[in-house]
Amino acid sequence: MTAIERALYELNEIDGYACGSSLMHRLDPRAKTIVTLLYIATVLSFRLDSLTGIMSLWIFPILLSALGGISYNRVFVKSLYVLPFIALIGIFNPIFDRRPALTAGHVVITVGWLQFISICLRGMLAVQASLILVMTTGFMKICHGLRRMGLPAVFTTQLLMVHRYLSVLLKEAASMDCARRSRGYGRRHYTPRLWGIFIGQLLVRTVARAGRIHMAMLSRGFDGNAAIRSTMRWSAADTIFLTACAAAFAIARLADLSRLFNILTLR
Amino acid sequence: MHMADALVSPAVAGAAGAAAIALLATAAKKVKTGTSDSIVPLMGVMGAFIFAAQMINFSIPGTGSSGHIVGGILLGAVLGPWAAFLTLTSVLVVQCLIFADGGLMALGCNVINMAAMSTLVAYPLVYRPIAGRHAPVKPWRISAAAVAASIVGLELGALLVTAETEMSGVTALPWNEFLTLMCSIHLFIGIGEGIATAAVLYFIRSYKPDMLAACREASAEQTHARSYSKAAWIFIGAALLLGGLFTWIASSDPDGLEWSIQSITGSADLAPAASGTVASVLESVQTSTSLLPDYGSTWSGVIGCAIVITLVWIMAALITRKKPAVKKL
């Protein structure tokens, strides 16, 4: 699978998940967006060496994905993609911070390694929260929610159009790439000159398409902003969800949940 | 260069987010009032184009590796700075939400580091003076402008990534070493990005020169001098906000929450929760086996969390298990 095909697959997969009808799917996108931001802020507010505190917050993505009827395994695997860049920066902590923190038999685990694991976990949990948001809401509804939350209409229209034309242009790029690869005699990458012509062609096609789209939109009454059918209504369920999640995050941040888990399981 | 949430503290993410929203509001105003209607669909499709183009790699001669376009300068040359900023920001949002590339909380940092630095700083201050205000005539001017602007944009981005990560107190890597590492890597990436951008811009200049923003601006005889001075002020404000006001919050001791608790209760520690006898015995054993008392409860916490997470994970897997679409007869 090429990078373009993988991107197309992920785009369709997200749209597929967003079509569900679970409790999470029925909630207002604004409530879910605020809860996601609160969760990430809670995760990031822990000190780096507080591994147990960050770890105790792991329970929320699992619960929320179950509420949304989404396989947590899929969310977990997708969140692993974020690791390489985080690990690249986090790996310096074990090198520079060699103070001993824990012992496992004769092996001493340093503060640097604890911090490294915390950094990786923070990154993964934050990504999982964002993924659950978009998988239970869908990109279009998130854009509508952002518009209702006061983001400029030009920007939300732009977001909607980028999302709408992403699959169209990815398919166009995939077919051009496939044609080139099938005549490339095993050469995987393009020479810079050929690449310039290739991308330039894609750009010219894109602009021609944009012109046609604009004419079609104008003929249907487009005035610069995408019209949004307003079916979004904040209900009591949204207030309860937001309050419950905010309270749970506050408890998890202020009280040590790992101590509770420890008592529950090891007692 | 996409920063993940793990690399920023809430204070730094909040400050960058506020600066990004301020820039977004200005850009939305500029695009709405300062450009023709036809640029809106062009922006949408150009965003999708940049995303698709990022998937296609070119080989870097002599290294065996490959690179791809990032797109800030290319978007600036085609759409103009503010529309390019909006477009690149929208691409970053799609990458963050759908492809888990860059964090949601760190989105403000990514918008400032990547979109703003390339489209609002490197494009107007480096690309345009070199390429000329009107449609560039000579290929060397396009190439020089694209390479120089790409390097400046990426280096500024790398500088900000370093500053934001250091201010967040995430990495133990000292500032000088981190900055040297980031800037040297991004110098090479910038050269590659610049050559790629120049190749595409040269193609546009040859086949469809009216696509370049400089051509449209020349025909409309518009001047943007005031808008750039305003952008510069916004940047100075954002830099001061990031650099000065929030540095003390981002420092590790005490953290923001502890500070607020300290100011309320007079002590940074919360009252210890009542614990059972088994837990306290376990804790005393763990304290005696660990080397630092601060980390005494870490093992028990890790084990407890791991067990609960595994149990909940299994339960969640059972709940969300796929049911067969058609029942077997």
Interface residues (C-beta under 8 A of the other chain):
Chain A: T2 A3 I4 A7 E10 L11 I14 T36 L37 I40 A41 V43 L44 S45 R47 L48 D49 L51 T52 M55 S56 W58 I59 I62 L63 S65 A66 G69 I70 S71 Y72 N73 K78 S79 Y81 V82 F85 I86 I89 G90 F92 N93 I95 F96 D97 R99 P100 A101 L102 T103 V108 V111 G112 L114 Q115 I119 C120 L121 R122 G123 M124 A126 V127 A129 S130 L131 L133 V134 F139 I142 L151 P152 A153 V154 F155 T157 Q158 L159 L160 M161 V162 H163 R164 Y165 L166 V168 L169 L170 E172 A173 D177 R188 H189 Y190 T191 P192 R193 W195 G196 I197 F198 I199 G200 Q201 L202 L203 V204 T206 V207 R209 A210 G211 I213 H214 M217 L218 G224 R253 L254 A255 D256 L257 S258 R259 L260 F261 N262 I263 L264 T265 L266 R267
Chain B: H2 A4 D5 A6 L7 V8 S9 P10 A13 L24 A25 A27 A28 K29 V31 K32 D37 S38 V40 P41 L42 M43 G44 V45 M46 G47 A48 F49 F51 A52 A53 M55 I56 N57 F58 S59 P61 S66 I69 L86 T87 T89 S90 V91 V93 V94 C96 L97 I98 F99 A100 D101 G103 L104 M105 T165 G169 V170 T171 A172 L173 P174 F178 I195 A196 A199 V200 Y202 F203 I204 Y207 K208 M211 S252 D255 G256 L257 L270 A273 S275 G276 V278 A279 L282 T289 S290 L291 L292 D294 Y295 S297 T298 W299 S300 G301 V302 I303 G304 C305 A306 I307 V308 I309 L311 V312 W313 M315 A316 A317 I319 T320 K322
